[in-house]
Amino acid sequence: MRAAGSEVRVRRRGDGARPADDPRVVRVARQPILDRDERLIGYELLFRAPLMEAAGVLDDVEATATVVVDGLLDVGLFDLVGERLAYVNVSRELLLGVRPLPLPARHVVLELLEDQVVDDELLGVLDELLDQRFTIALDDFRLTPETERLLKYARIVKVDVLEHTGQALDELVARLREHRPSFTLIAEKVETREEFEHCRALGFHAFQGYFFGKPSRVRQKRLPSQGLSALSAMADLNATEDVDEIHRIITRDAGLSMRVLRYANSAYVSLPRRVRSVQEGLAWLGAITVRRLALMVALAGARDVPDVLLVTALVRARMCQLLSGEGDRALGDSYFTVGLLSVADALVDAPMEDVIEQLPLRPEIAVALLHGGGELGELLTEVIAYERGDFHAAERLIRLHPEVEQVYRDATTWADVGVTGLV
């Protein structure tokens, strides 16, 4: 699987970080991999060097080699994935040309790209990698007499469920189980809840795609009360800047009040003294900061929200806020709220138009969420495109904000740390 999402400034010995507009910049993004219970188990790191590819200077193999050899660890492997596994695409040429690989075997899964020449030389390198305790995955796997030779080296097999559909998918899963029941099977490009449920029923162990951020296709007569309650609190909070009204909204829900205080007193916020009441928090932190904390806590308080959905919402919220140029001002909070609410449909498993109908959202926020309209909606649409690696759709954002790469990295780190205090 190949895509992109955040820029990494590749450094060579003896020179400094390359500027964002340098055509040699290699971009890297992360795409979450979830288990059967939608818990995060790792990220695939996706590389691309679009400007150099356009000029015919760098192909996918060279781009991957450049990132690995010139210091993936130095530019933030652990910042990108934390303690999770990093799934890294590798080619035959890379494995033959870079020995030993400068990657920590305990933290990395090597995904051998599809359509590689399978010969004794490649198989010999795979033997070496297994001796070094690397885990081998086969990416976008198709079963052929040639690729069957690779199965003895792999612990993980990834299947593109858009390419293999219907009976073909069932047969491939059955053949892989016959070959080795202990394979970990990962379904790639799972884009809907229905596809997720189907793949789970087939016995896949993990899933990659954006299904977790989308509602099912079945229209519900009523939105779930707990999810709607959380969203209603968020809508009420965003509708006012009045300190007394913010205090009333938070304190009318004892559970929300307790969670806000617990989060305000966590190491993540790092206050110099303990806050003992919402009123005291408002005095110490200010209305905008407390409102933002309450928005985050309310979102996390909805039932059965997977961590990865919270992280996605927080990344979007932080990016929208920072890129808006409004910072900690009230308008910045509108951008922050739009980012958080961009997952509202997945939160309550209902179409966004149904959510909008039942929430007292300000018109500009409703238009942004439903149609991507207005300045709020335009920025949200571009942030989502960047987050998912659609750089063509995010071209305007990249042009207007040369710092977007660093903003994305800061937002992912902020979200990863922040979500630990919310759940």
PyMOL commands that set and color helices and strands:
alter all, ss='L'
color gray80, all
select helices_A, chain A and resi 50-54+60-69+77-81+92-97+105-107+120-131+147-153+166-179+193-202+211-213+225-238+243-251+254-264+278-285+287-300+307-324+330-341+344-348+352-357+363-371+374-388+395-400+404-422
alter helices_A, ss='H'
color red, helices_A
select strands_A, chain A and resi 6-8+26-35+40-48+85-90+108-112+135-138+156-160+184-188+206-208
alter strands_A, ss='S'
color yellow, strands_A
deselect
rebuild
show_as cartoon
